[in-house]
Amino acid sequence: MRHARGLRRHPLLRSVALGVVAVLSFSVAGGAAAFTRLQGNINTAQTDHLLGERPAEVDPDPNDPSSGRPVNILVMGTDSREGNRSIAADEIDGERSDTTILVHISADRERIELISIPRDSMVAVPECERSDGTVAPARSRTMFNESFAAGGRNGSTTDAAACTQKTVEQLTGVYVHHFVVVDMSGFIEMVDALGGIPMCIEQDMYSRKARLDIQAGKQVFDGETALAFARARTGQGLGDGSDTGRIGRQQELLAATAREVLSANLLTDVPELLRFLDAATRSLTVSSDLSRLTDMSGLAFSLRNVPSGNIAFMTVPFGADPVDPNRVVWTHEAADLWDRVANDRPIIEPEPEPQTQAPAGEGDDAPEAPDEDSSTTDEREQVRPGVDAFTADDKTTVCG
């Protein structure tokens, strides 16, 4: 795996924490009204009764009484909302999840790891009970995002999220503590509340289906353009049209959004802050045990001092499906990745400490000088097949 470069802090989580703290710090009357409104925006979902048998949860280190518990949060972005023309109509009914990311927060609050799951992964989806008493049958081989679609075929986002969570837990052996479903049309309002997202586009992009038409160079995306950029798969300048190519653009947009949230000085402009938080909270359906603003801000605030270089975006290791080249299957490296997450071990190996070598010719044990065309382990990029890792600082919006 490639070593992730340094990140001074996690701007998105830091902004959430400070933003909620700011709301709670308003005058008593104004703060209470703002808090009540924001809390009321969040849709709460109770899903424990729908999850069935689950993996074991990692306990705190008994030798470290100050250690907390690792936290795994499944984030799903839905791509269908009635009446929103910015979401392309492609003759598929119901909600689907185009974006699924497992966020792992280490027990010592020293690492944050975000793992994208390709929606085109061919996997086994278990039987899923729905809250209305109906059942989505198990499927031994289907696209990963069918778990969300099948679970929510009755129109329930709660049931869709529960089926996706159950599928992830059974595929990975990772205990998922919370889930968050983000209404991607609500993402439009969040971007617009920020005044747009600066992006650097390397080439012209056009997708009729996603209603995307942008030129190369420096751009400031409004909400609809940002969503189209995140959703587009096929068209000019969009690569091979694969879901995995789209994941890269989504991660880039997420990193740019995080930087913009932090740099927008929202905390000094109360009306703009409330506008942004209002849009953000109206976009969320959250598992019941993470539904209070105080719980969200408390978790985010605990991450304010995450060390440099310990935050990474990754994608599940994958290869082409031998049956259908338009789909992917997880490679054997995925098992190691999920084992690390399940047992709260870093998914990126720490960079080795530089070794000091004695000057050539001093002593019998002096190391030989390397050949001119050879390179040390530190100089070579270490990449496992199908895996790439980067931090938000690795993605820049500066053109030229």
Backbone hydrogen bonds in HBPLUS format (Angstrom, degrees):
<---DONOR---> <-ACCEPTOR-->    atom                        ^
c    i                          cat <-CA-CA->   ^        H-A-AA   ^      H-
h    n   atom  resd res      DA  || num        DHA   H-A  angle D-A-AA Bond
n    s   type  num  typ     dist DA aas  dist angle  dist       angle   num
A0014-ARG N   A0010-HIS O   2.98 MM   4  5.98 161.2  2.02 157.6 163.6     1
A0015-SER N   A0011-PRO O   2.86 MM   4  5.85 153.6  1.93 142.1 149.0     2
A0016-VAL N   A0012-LEU O   3.02 MM   4  6.31 156.2  2.07 147.4 153.7     3
A0017-ALA N   A0013-LEU O   2.98 MM   4  6.23 167.4  1.99 153.4 156.2     4
A0018-LEU N   A0014-ARG O   2.93 MM   4  6.14 176.4  1.93 156.0 157.0     5
A0019-GLY N   A0015-SER O   2.71 MM   4  5.67 151.3  1.79 144.7 153.8     6
A0020-VAL N   A0016-VAL O   3.01 MM   4  6.16 166.6  2.03 152.4 154.6     7
A0021-VAL N   A0017-ALA O   2.99 MM   4  6.19 161.8  2.03 150.1 156.0     8
A0022-ALA N   A0018-LEU O   2.83 MM   4  5.99 150.4  1.92 142.1 150.2     9
A0023-VAL N   A0019-GLY O   3.03 MM   4  6.37 155.2  2.09 146.2 152.4    10
A0024-LEU N   A0020-VAL O   2.92 MM   4  6.20 159.5  1.96 152.1 157.7    11
A0025-SER N   A0021-VAL O   2.98 MM   4  6.12 117.6  2.38 136.1 152.2    12
A0025-SER N   A0022-ALA O   3.03 MM   3  4.97 142.2  2.17  95.9 107.5    13
A0026-PHE N   A0023-VAL O   3.33 MM   3  5.65 170.6  2.34 111.5 113.0    14
A0031-GLY N   A0027-SER O   2.59 MM   4  5.44 165.8  1.61 165.9 170.3    15
A0032-ALA N   A0028-VAL O   3.04 MM   4  6.01 157.7  2.09 140.6 146.4    16
A0033-ALA N   A0029-ALA O   3.10 MM   4  6.33 161.1  2.14 149.7 154.6    17
A0034-ALA N   A0030-GLY O   2.95 MM   4  6.14 163.9  1.97 151.2 155.8    18
A0035-PHE N   A0031-GLY O   2.84 MM   4  5.94 164.6  1.87 150.5 155.4    19
A0036-THR N   A0032-ALA O   2.92 MM   4  6.01 163.8  1.94 147.6 152.3    20
A0037-ARG N   A0033-ALA O   2.99 MM   4  6.18 158.9  2.03 147.1 152.8    21
A0038-LEU N   A0034-ALA O   2.93 MM   4  6.15 170.1  1.94 156.0 158.5    22
A0039-GLN N   A0035-PHE O   2.83 MM   4  5.93 166.5  1.84 155.6 159.9    23
A0040-GLY N   A0036-THR O   2.93 MM   4  5.97 151.9  2.01 141.0 148.8    24
A0041-ASN N   A0037-ARG O   3.15 MM   4  6.40 125.4  2.46 138.6 151.9    25
A0041-ASN N   A0038-LEU O   3.12 MM   3  5.20 141.1  2.28  98.1 109.2    26
A0042-ILE N   A0039-GLN O   3.33 MM   3  5.77 145.4  2.45 108.1 115.6    27
A0043-ASN N   A0284-LEU O   3.15 MM 241  6.27 169.5  2.17 153.8 150.9    28
A0286-VAL N   A0043-ASN O   2.80 MM 243  6.21 160.3  1.84 169.3 169.4    29
A0045-ALA N   A0286-VAL O   2.90 MM 241  5.94 151.2  1.98 150.7 151.5    30
A0288-SER N   A0045-ALA O   2.86 MM 243  5.35 136.5  2.05 154.9 148.2    31
A0050-LEU N   A0047-THR O   2.79 MM   3  5.35 162.1  1.82 124.6 130.9    32
A0051-LEU N   A0048-ASP O   3.37 MM   3  5.57 168.3  2.39 109.9 113.2    33
A0064-ASP N   A0061-ASP O   3.01 MM   3  5.32 163.7  2.04 114.8 119.2    34
A0067-SER N   A0064-ASP O   2.96 MM   3  5.46 164.5  1.98 119.5 124.6    35
A0071-VAL N   A0105-ILE O   2.88 MM  34  5.04 160.7  1.92 145.9 152.5    36
A0105-ILE N   A0071-VAL O   2.78 MM  34  5.04 161.1  1.81 157.4 162.7    37
A0177-HIS N   A0072-ASN O   2.94 MM 105  5.40 132.9  2.17 134.7 148.3    38
A0178-HIS N   A0072-ASN O   3.25 MM 106  6.63 160.9  2.29 154.7 157.8    39
A0073-ILE N   A0103-VAL O   2.86 MM  30  5.05 161.6  1.89 146.4 152.1    40
A0103-VAL N   A0073-ILE O   2.80 MM  30  5.05 177.6  1.80 152.3 153.2    41
A0074-LEU N   A0178-HIS O   2.94 MM 104  6.36 161.4  1.97 149.0 148.3    42
A0180-VAL N   A0074-LEU O   2.86 MM 106  6.25 154.4  1.92 155.8 157.2    43
A0075-VAL N   A0101-ILE O   2.78 MM  26  5.12 177.6  1.78 162.1 161.6    44
A0101-ILE N   A0075-VAL O   2.84 MM  26  5.12 161.6  1.88 150.6 157.0    45
A0076-MET N   A0180-VAL O   2.86 MM 104  6.25 163.0  1.89 161.2 166.4    46
A0182-VAL N   A0076-MET O   2.72 MM 106  6.09 163.8  1.74 163.0 168.9    47
A0077-GLY N   A0099-THR O   2.81 MM  22  4.89 158.8  1.85 142.2 146.5    48
A0098-ASP N   A0077-GLY O   3.18 MM  21  6.15 129.5  2.45 165.0 177.1    49
A0078-THR N   A0182-VAL O   3.02 MM 104  6.28 153.7  2.09 150.0 158.1    50
A0184-MET N   A0078-THR O   3.23 MM 106  5.68 149.0  2.33 141.8 150.6    51
A0079-ASP N   A0096-ARG O   2.96 MM  17  5.79 154.0  2.02 156.3 162.9    52
A0084-ASN N   A0081-ARG O   3.32 MM   3  6.00 148.9  2.42 142.7 140.1    53
A0087-ILE N   A0084-ASN O   3.29 MM   3  6.02 168.9  2.30 118.7 122.0    54
A0117-ILE N   A0100-THR O   2.95 MM  17  5.61 162.3  1.98 164.8 163.6    55
A0102-LEU N   A0115-ILE O   2.87 MM  13  5.13 160.5  1.91 147.2 146.8    56
A0115-ILE N   A0102-LEU O   2.90 MM  13  5.13 169.7  1.91 144.5 147.3    57
A0104-HIS N   A0113-GLU O   2.74 MM   9  5.07 170.2  1.74 157.3 160.1    58
A0113-GLU N   A0104-HIS O   2.89 MM   9  5.07 161.2  1.93 148.0 154.1    59
A0106-SER N   A0111-ARG O   3.16 MM   5  5.37 164.8  2.18 141.3 145.9    60
A0109-ARG N   A0106-SER O   2.94 MM   3  5.09 158.9  1.98 110.0 116.0    61
A0112-ILE N   A0310-ASN O   3.03 MM 198  6.46 158.8  2.07 152.4 157.1    62
A0312-ALA N   A0112-ILE O   3.08 MM 200  6.67 149.4  2.18 151.5 160.8    63
A0114-LEU N   A0312-ALA O   2.84 MM 198  6.14 167.9  1.86 164.1 168.3    64
A0314-MET N   A0114-LEU O   2.76 MM 200  6.11 147.2  1.87 165.6 167.9    65
A0116-SER N   A0314-MET O   2.78 MM 198  6.14 169.9  1.79 147.6 147.8    66
A0316-VAL N   A0116-SER O   3.03 MM 200  6.25 160.2  2.07 176.4 170.4    67
A0121-SER N   A0118-PRO O   3.21 MM   3  5.51 160.3  2.25 113.2 114.0    68
A0145-ASN N   A0119-ARG O   3.37 MM  26  5.00 163.2  2.40 133.9 131.5    69
A0328-VAL N   A0120-ASP O   3.33 MM 208  6.11 171.1  2.33 128.6 130.3    70
A0144-PHE N   A0121-SER O   2.78 MM  23  5.31 129.3  2.04 145.4 161.3    71
A0122-MET N   A0328-VAL O   2.84 MM 206  6.15 156.7  1.90 169.3 174.2    72
A0123-VAL N   A0142-THR O   2.86 MM  19  5.57 165.1  1.89 161.6 157.6    73
A0142-THR N   A0123-VAL O   2.88 MM  19  5.57 152.6  1.96 150.1 158.2    74
A0125-VAL N   A0139-ARG O   2.80 MM  14  5.18 153.0  1.87 156.8 164.0    75
A0139-ARG N   A0125-VAL O   2.82 MM  14  5.18 163.5  1.85 153.9 159.3    76
A0128-CYS N   A0136-ALA O   2.91 MM   8  5.01 160.4  1.95 144.0 150.5    77
A0136-ALA N   A0128-CYS O   2.77 MM   8  5.01 171.2  1.78 155.3 155.2    78
A0130-ARG N   A0134-THR O   2.87 MM   4  5.40 151.1  1.95 169.7 160.3    79
A0133-GLY N   A0130-ARG O   3.09 MM   3  5.57 161.5  2.13 119.7 121.4    80
A0146-GLU N   A0143-MET O   2.98 MM   3  5.52 160.4  2.02 117.2 123.4    81
A0147-SER N   A0144-PHE O   3.08 MM   3  6.05 167.7  2.10 127.3 129.8    82
A0149-ALA N   A0145-ASN O   3.28 MM   4  6.59 167.0  2.30 145.6 148.9    83
A0150-ALA N   A0146-GLU O   2.72 MM   4  5.69 169.6  1.73 151.3 154.9    84
A0151-GLY N   A0147-SER O   3.06 MM   4  5.90 157.0  2.12 133.8 141.0    85
A0152-GLY N   A0148-PHE O   3.04 MM   4  6.05 150.3  2.13 141.5 149.1    86
A0153-ARG N   A0150-ALA O   3.35 MM   3  5.16 166.9  2.37 106.3 105.8    87
A0155-GLY N   A0152-GLY O   2.82 MM   3  5.25 158.2  1.87 121.7 124.1    88
A0160-ALA N   A0156-SER O   3.09 MM   4  6.33 154.1  2.15 143.3 150.8    89
A0161-ALA N   A0157-THR O   2.86 MM   4  6.07 163.8  1.89 154.4 157.9    90
A0162-ALA N   A0158-THR O   2.94 MM   4  6.13 158.8  1.98 148.3 154.6    91
A0163-CYS N   A0159-ASP O   3.04 MM   4  6.19 158.1  2.09 145.6 150.4    92
A0164-THR N   A0160-ALA O   3.10 MM   4  6.33 156.0  2.16 145.9 152.6    93
A0165-GLN N   A0161-ALA O   2.85 MM   4  6.08 161.4  1.89 153.3 158.6    94
A0166-LYS N   A0162-ALA O   2.90 MM   4  6.08 160.8  1.94 147.6 153.0    95
A0167-THR N   A0163-CYS O   2.94 MM   4  6.08 154.8  2.00 142.3 149.4    96
A0168-VAL N   A0164-THR O   2.92 MM   4  6.17 164.3  1.95 153.8 157.3    97
A0169-GLU N   A0165-GLN O   2.95 MM   4  6.15 167.2  1.97 153.7 157.2    98
A0170-GLN N   A0166-LYS O   3.03 MM   4  6.19 158.8  2.07 147.2 152.7    99
A0171-LEU N   A0167-THR O   2.90 MM   4  6.05 150.4  1.99 150.1 158.7   100
A0172-THR N   A0168-VAL O   2.95 MM   4  5.91 154.7  2.01 152.2 158.0   101
A0173-GLY N   A0169-GLU O   2.86 MM   4  5.23 151.2  1.94 137.5 144.4   102
A0287-SER N   A0179-PHE O   3.06 MM 108  5.43 161.2  2.10 152.3 150.9   103
A0181-VAL N   A0285-THR O   2.75 MM 104  4.97 167.2  1.76 155.1 159.4   104
A0285-THR N   A0181-VAL O   2.90 MM 104  4.97 144.7  2.03 141.7 150.6   105
A0183-ASP N   A0283-SER O   2.74 MM 100  4.85 165.7  1.76 146.1 151.2   106
A0186-GLY N   A0183-ASP O   2.83 MM   3  5.18 128.6  2.10 105.3 119.9   107
A0187-PHE N   A0183-ASP O   3.14 MM   4  6.61 129.3  2.41 137.3 151.5   108
A0188-ILE N   A0185-SER O   3.16 MM   3  5.35 138.5  2.34  97.9 108.3   109
A0189-GLU N   A0186-GLY O   3.06 MM   3  5.30 119.1  2.45 101.0 114.2   110
A0190-MET N   A0186-GLY O   3.18 MM   4  6.60 151.6  2.27 146.1 154.2   111
A0191-VAL N   A0187-PHE O   2.99 MM   4  6.26 163.7  2.01 156.2 158.9   112
A0192-ASP N   A0188-ILE O   2.97 MM   4  6.21 165.5  1.99 152.1 156.6   113
A0193-ALA N   A0189-GLU O   2.85 MM   4  5.96 146.5  1.96 142.1 151.4   114
A0194-LEU N   A0190-MET O   3.18 MM   4  6.49 132.2  2.42 137.8 149.5   115
A0194-LEU N   A0191-VAL O   3.04 MM   3  5.17 134.6  2.25  99.2 111.9   116
A0196-GLY N   A0191-VAL O   3.06 MM   5  5.33 158.1  2.11 154.8 147.8   117
A0195-GLY N   A0192-ASP O   3.00 MM   3  4.98 147.8  2.10  98.4 108.7   118
A0197-ILE N   A0221-PHE O   2.92 MM  24  5.03 148.7  2.02 134.5 144.0   119
A0221-PHE N   A0197-ILE O   2.86 MM  24  5.03 154.7  1.92 143.9 135.4   120
A0199-MET N   A0219-GLN O   2.76 MM  20  5.24 165.1  1.78 152.9 154.8   121
A0219-GLN N   A0199-MET O   2.83 MM  20  5.24 172.2  1.83 161.9 163.2   122
A0201-ILE N   A0217-GLY O   2.97 MM  16  5.03 177.4  1.97 134.7 134.6   123
A0217-GLY N   A0201-ILE O   2.74 MM  16  5.03 168.3  1.75 141.0 144.2   124
A0205-MET N   A0214-ILE O   2.98 MM   9  5.37 168.6  1.99 149.4 152.4   125
A0214-ILE N   A0205-MET O   2.93 MM   9  5.37 161.0  1.97 155.0 161.3   126
A0206-TYR N   A0236-GLN O   3.01 MM  30  4.95 154.7  2.07 129.7 134.0   127
A0236-GLN N   A0206-TYR O   2.85 MM  30  4.95 119.5  2.22 147.6 153.4   128
A0207-SER N   A0212-LEU O   2.81 MM   5  4.97 160.3  1.84 142.4 144.2   129
A0211-ARG N   A0207-SER O   2.94 MM   4  5.78 112.8  2.40 136.7 153.2   130
A0212-LEU N   A0207-SER O   2.95 MM   5  4.97 163.2  1.97 144.5 148.0   131
A0211-ARG N   A0208-ARG O   3.22 MM   3  4.94 147.0  2.33  93.3 103.0   132
A0226-ALA N   A0222-ASP O   2.90 MM   4  6.08 161.6  1.94 159.2 165.0   133
A0227-LEU N   A0223-GLY O   3.01 MM   4  6.23 159.2  2.05 149.7 154.9   134
A0228-ALA N   A0224-GLU O   2.97 MM   4  6.13 159.3  2.01 144.1 150.2   135
A0229-PHE N   A0225-THR O   2.86 MM   4  6.03 157.2  1.91 150.4 156.5   136
A0230-ALA N   A0226-ALA O   3.02 MM   4  6.25 149.3  2.11 142.4 150.5   137
A0231-ARG N   A0227-LEU O   2.95 MM   4  6.13 140.2  2.11 145.1 156.1   138
A0232-ALA N   A0228-ALA O   2.89 MM   4  5.78 151.6  1.97 152.3 157.8   139
A0246-ARG N   A0242-SER O   3.28 MM   4  6.61 152.1  2.36 139.1 146.2   140
A0247-ILE N   A0243-ASP O   2.93 MM   4  6.26 146.4  2.05 146.5 156.0   141
A0249-ARG N   A0246-ARG O   3.01 MM   3  5.14 116.2  2.43  99.4 114.7   142
A0250-GLN N   A0246-ARG O   2.89 MM   4  6.21 156.8  1.95 155.4 162.8   143
A0251-GLN N   A0247-ILE O   2.87 MM   4  6.11 160.5  1.91 156.1 160.5   144
A0252-GLU N   A0248-GLY O   3.03 MM   4  6.21 154.6  2.09 142.3 149.4   145
A0253-LEU N   A0249-ARG O   2.89 MM   4  6.11 157.3  1.94 148.8 154.8   146
A0254-LEU N   A0250-GLN O   2.86 MM   4  6.09 155.0  1.92 148.0 155.2   147
A0255-ALA N   A0251-GLN O   2.96 MM   4  6.19 160.2  2.00 148.4 153.1   148
A0256-ALA N   A0252-GLU O   2.99 MM   4  6.24 157.8  2.04 146.1 152.3   149
A0257-THR N   A0253-LEU O   2.83 MM   4  6.02 154.3  1.90 148.6 155.9   150
A0258-ALA N   A0254-LEU O   2.95 MM   4  6.17 157.2  2.00 148.5 154.4   151
A0259-ARG N   A0255-ALA O   3.07 MM   4  6.36 158.7  2.12 147.5 152.7   152
A0260-GLU N   A0256-ALA O   2.98 MM   4  6.20 153.7  2.05 144.5 151.9   153
A0261-VAL N   A0257-THR O   2.89 MM   4  6.13 155.9  1.95 153.1 159.0   154
A0262-LEU N   A0258-ALA O   3.22 MM   4  6.46 160.8  2.26 148.1 152.1   155
A0263-SER N   A0259-ARG O   3.00 MM   4  6.17 148.7  2.10 144.4 153.5   156
A0264-ALA N   A0260-GLU O   2.98 MM   4  5.77 120.4  2.35 145.2 155.5   157
A0268-THR N   A0265-ASN O   3.22 MM   3  5.76 155.6  2.28 111.2 117.7   158
A0269-ASP N   A0266-LEU O   3.01 MM   3  5.22 161.2  2.04 110.4 116.5   159
A0273-LEU N   A0269-ASP O   2.86 MM   4  6.05 158.3  1.91 158.8 166.1   160
A0274-LEU N   A0270-VAL O   2.92 MM   4  6.12 165.4  1.94 160.4 162.8   161
A0275-ARG N   A0271-PRO O   2.97 MM   4  6.18 150.9  2.05 142.1 150.7   162
A0276-PHE N   A0272-GLU O   2.94 MM   4  6.19 161.1  1.97 150.7 154.8   163
A0277-LEU N   A0273-LEU O   2.91 MM   4  6.16 174.0  1.91 158.9 160.3   164
A0278-ASP N   A0274-LEU O   2.79 MM   4  5.75 150.8  1.87 143.2 151.7   165
A0279-ALA N   A0275-ARG O   3.06 MM   4  6.25 158.7  2.11 144.3 149.3   166
A0280-ALA N   A0276-PHE O   2.87 MM   4  6.12 160.0  1.91 152.7 159.1   167
A0281-THR N   A0277-LEU O   2.88 MM   4  5.95 171.5  1.89 150.0 152.2   168
A0282-ARG N   A0278-ASP O   3.11 MM   4  6.12 149.9  2.21 140.6 148.6   169
A0283-SER N   A0280-ALA O   3.12 MM   3  5.35 152.7  2.20 104.2 112.6   170
A0284-LEU N   A0281-THR O   3.33 MM   3  5.47 171.0  2.34 109.8 111.9   171
A0290-LEU N   A0287-SER O   2.93 MM   3  5.69 163.6  1.96 129.9 132.5   172
A0295-ASP N   A0292-ARG O   2.98 MM   3  5.24 124.6  2.30 102.6 116.6   173
A0296-MET N   A0292-ARG O   3.07 MM   4  6.49 161.0  2.11 156.0 160.9   174
A0297-SER N   A0293-LEU O   2.86 MM   4  6.04 172.4  1.86 156.5 158.7   175
A0298-GLY N   A0294-THR O   2.92 MM   4  5.86 149.3  2.01 135.5 144.5   176
A0299-LEU N   A0295-ASP O   3.05 MM   4  6.24 162.7  2.08 149.2 152.7   177
A0300-ALA N   A0296-MET O   2.95 MM   4  6.17 169.3  1.96 153.5 157.0   178
A0301-PHE N   A0297-SER O   2.78 MM   4  5.83 158.4  1.83 146.4 152.8   179
A0302-SER N   A0298-GLY O   3.10 MM   4  6.26 141.2  2.25 138.9 148.3   180
A0302-SER N   A0299-LEU O   3.17 MM   3  5.24 126.4  2.47  96.0 109.6   181
A0303-LEU N   A0300-ALA O   3.03 MM   3  5.41 155.2  2.09 108.9 116.8   182
A0304-ARG N   A0301-PHE O   3.22 MM   3  5.34 166.0  2.24 113.2 113.5   183
A0306-VAL N   A0303-LEU O   3.28 MM   3  5.54 155.0  2.35 122.5 117.9   184
A0310-ASN N   A0307-PRO O   3.41 MM   3  5.94 156.2  2.47 135.4 132.9   185
A0313-PHE N   A0390-PHE O   2.79 MM  77  5.45 159.6  1.83 161.0 167.7   186
A0390-PHE N   A0313-PHE O   3.19 MM  77  5.45 148.8  2.29 139.8 148.7   187
A0331-THR N   A0317-PRO O   3.15 MM  14  5.72 155.7  2.21 114.7 121.7   188
A0319-GLY N   A0329-VAL O   2.84 MM  10  5.55 149.6  1.94 157.9 168.1   189
A0329-VAL N   A0319-GLY O   2.92 MM  10  5.55 159.4  1.96 153.1 159.7   190
A0321-ASP N   A0327-ARG O   3.02 MM   6  5.42 161.8  2.05 135.9 130.4   191
A0327-ARG N   A0324-ASP O   2.97 MM   3  5.60 164.1  1.99 126.9 129.0   192
A0334-ALA N   A0331-THR O   3.00 MM   3  5.67 153.7  2.07 116.3 123.6   193
A0335-ALA N   A0332-HIS O   3.18 MM   3  5.66 136.5  2.38 108.4 117.6   194
A0337-LEU N   A0333-GLU O   3.06 MM   4  6.37 158.8  2.11 150.3 156.4   195
A0338-TRP N   A0334-ALA O   2.92 MM   4  6.19 169.1  1.93 159.3 160.1   196
A0339-ASP N   A0335-ALA O   2.97 MM   4  6.10 148.2  2.07 141.2 150.5   197
A0340-ARG N   A0336-ASP O   3.02 MM   4  6.24 152.7  2.09 147.6 154.1   198
A0341-VAL N   A0337-LEU O   3.09 MM   4  6.47 157.4  2.14 149.1 155.2   199
A0342-ALA N   A0338-TRP O   2.82 MM   4  5.97 168.8  1.84 151.4 154.8   200
A0343-ASN N   A0339-ASP O   3.06 MM   4  6.11 143.4  2.20 139.9 148.5   201
A0345-ARG N   A0340-ARG O   2.73 MM   5  4.69 174.6  1.73 145.1 146.4   202
A0344-ASP N   A0341-VAL O   3.11 MM   3  4.98 167.7  2.12 106.6 109.0   203
A0362-GLU N   A0359-PRO O   3.23 MM   3  5.96 156.8  2.28 145.0 144.5   204
A0366-ALA N   A0363-GLY O   3.45 MM   3  5.61 165.0  2.47 108.4 109.2   205
A0374-SER N   A0371-ASP O   3.16 MM   3  5.22 163.7  2.19 106.6 110.7   206
A0379-GLU N   A0376-THR O   3.02 MM   3  5.22 131.3  2.26 100.2 113.2   207
A0380-ARG N   A0376-THR O   3.22 MM   4  6.51 131.0  2.47 146.2 158.8   208
A0380-ARG N   A0377-THR O   3.34 MM   3  5.38 142.2  2.50  97.5 107.4   209
A0387-VAL N   A0384-ARG O   3.01 MM   3  5.46 160.9  2.05 142.3 140.9   210
A0394-ASP N   A0391-THR O   2.86 MM   3  5.34 151.4  1.94 112.7 121.9   211
A0395-LYS N   A0392-ALA O   3.26 MM   3  5.64 157.6  2.32 108.1 114.3   212
